């Protein structure tokens, strides 16, 4: 994933964040379509689209918007910092699991969450994000 983030960042800096995400996601969709057609047949794709169209459309839209925002961020701040900040969603997942699912954290998990949040705040303030 780090390689993907780096390549998206460099490509967005060289061209356009919107273009690079359109190009890479279109290429990935074609590759996945061909693979699934050979593996399971085109019927499985269309059956899945018919059954889960709203979910697929919503997820695709949110994912594409998020990637375009990430690519745009890499044109404004260093790629390493944009990647660190964007990967901090793990801390959000921990909070949601703790508060909504009433999951219990172990000591090393608590330390990890504190380190992630602290690192993101420090990196954001260094780059002028806060």
N, C-alpha and C positions, 0 to 999 in steps of 0.2 A: 504494500500500500504506500510505503514511503516513496518508492520509485514512481508510482503513478502520480502521487502528489507533486513530486519534483518535475516530472515531465509535463504535467498540466500547467504548473507554474511557469516553467520556461517557455512553453508554447504560447501561453496567454500573454507573456511579456513580448514575444516576438511577433505575434499576430493580433488576435482579438479574443478576449475571453468567451464571447458568445460564439464566435466561429469555431474555436478549438473544441468547445463542448459539443456543439452541433456535429462536427466532423467525427469526433471520437465516439460519441454515443450512437451515431448512425452506423459507423463501422462495426461497433460492438453488437448492435442489434442485428445487423446482417449476419455476422458470424454466428451469433447465438441461434438465429432462425434456421440457418443451414444445418447447424449441429443438431438441433432438436428435430428437424425434419428427417435427418438420417437416422437418428437414434430412436425416436418415438413416432415419427410421422407428423405430417402437417395437421392432421385431425386433432391431435392432442393440443396443439397451439390454439386452434380456433375454438375448441371446446373450453379451454381454460379462459380464453378471452370472453367468450359468451357468458360463462358462469361468473367470472370475477371482473367484469369490465370496469365498474366504478372504482373498485379497489386498485386495479392496475393503473387506471388513468390518474387517479389521485396520487398514488405512490410515484409514478413516473414524473408527474408534474413537480412534486415537491423535491424529488431527487435531482432533477435537472436544474431547478432554480437554485438549490443548495450548491451544486457544482459550479454554476455560473458565478454565484457570489464568491465562492472560494477562488475561482480563477481570477475574478476581478480584484480580490484582496491581494493576490500575489503580485499584481501590478502596482500596488500602493505600498506594501511592506515586504520585507524579505520573506522568501518562500519558507524558510525554516520556522519563522515566527508564525506565519499564517497556518502552517501545518500543526504546530503545537497548540495554537488556540482552537483550531477546528477539531482537533482530536480530543479536546477536553469534554466532549459529549459523554464520555465514559463517567465522569463525575456526576453529570446530570442523571444518568441511568442509575447510579448508586443511590442518589437522593430519592428518585422515584420509587426504587425498590424498597428503600428503607421506610419511606413515609406512606406509600400506597399499599405495598404488599406486606408491610410490617416485618421485613427481613432483618436479621441481626447481622451486624458487621463484626468481623474479628479485628483484633488490634492492628495487624499489618494492613488491613484494608482501610481502616480509619486513617492511618499514617499516609497511605498512598493517596487518598482523596485530599487530605490536607496539603500534601506536596503538589498535587496537580493544580489545585485551586490557587495556591500561593505562586506557583510558577507562571500560570496564565496571567495573574494580576501583575506580577513583576514584568513579564515580557510585554504586556500591553502598555504598562506605564513607561517602559523604556522607549518604546516605539511611538509614544504619543497617542496611543489608542484610548487612554482614559482621560 
